[in-house]
Amino acid sequence: MRRLLVATTLILAATGGAAVAQDATMSFFVTSAGSGKGADLGGLQGADAHCASLAEAAGVKGKTWHAYLSTSDTDAKDRIGKGPWFNAKGEKIADDVASLHSDANKLTKQTALNEKGEVINGRGDTPNRHDILTGSKPDGTRIADQTCGDWTMSGAEGAAMMGHSDRTGLDDSAAAKSWNSSHASRGGCSQEALKGTGGDGLFYCFAAE
């Protein structure tokens, strides 16, 4: 039976020492499965609906879920609300948009969990699934020609920028360790193309409200 750990925690406010409630139920996850059609997610609307469906199946309700995906006219960083965000085990990922896109975020292989609280296979695992669709630069802004037709393409054409959920790549470069902007897909936008470099059509979901 699935359990969501840590429903609500109390923290001390920065001023006055007053106790304030902070919702630590899951507000961030990596999808346990993609659309099955490569980078064709049904656009942002389809991706958001997939996030909501997975979260509800995991027992988290009452939140508005948005996929962390950029398009030709949308930046991923502007879709995800203000934070803070917590994974399925109640571990804080980041306080806000700025910290998420800085070295202050807490994203690692052990914290970038799916909605079931499971670790995503990374480099060295079989199969490797660490390539996460984003279409974004490291700062969360769009790369217009690397969104697989704004997440509607699943053929040999196009490309998608992806990050590494385990923060591990072929070397120690910043790109190899980037959670949101490591490299583009090779060979198109199909499921086979995404699997070819260590992916599975997965993406990040954040509770925007």
C-alpha angles and dihedrals in degrees: 000000000000118000129197107214122218112013097190134355131196119230132180116253117240092244129043095005092257118159113242128183117246119191107232098174114123112297099155135045145147112243112256088216136014129222092281088235099088113242093347099107096157090263122282092313092056093045092050090049090051090053091050093048094051093046092050091049087053090054100257112128137165096047131112109231127205128183116237094240133132123212134189090281104021134070116217092222090062094055103060107067127236104297158188098189130196132192126231091279094053094255114146114242098184140338098226145342093282095052091044089059094045138067087269094078118106098219113140135141088270095051103035090084131166122245090273092057093253127140115247114236110256141182109325094026125104113264102018109218101168098117105103121191114240113137086211146123119235090269092056097255124130132275097201098201096046103063100088092245093318090309097307101103128089104164139088093286128084133018139242128216111230138188131213114249091198093048089233131118143149094301143002096273122130090247093054090053096043117118093201111022115033108127143329124260116263124223098020138289102304125120089250092052092050092048090049093075098035105284141113105196093273124153141184123263125201131186103240093186 
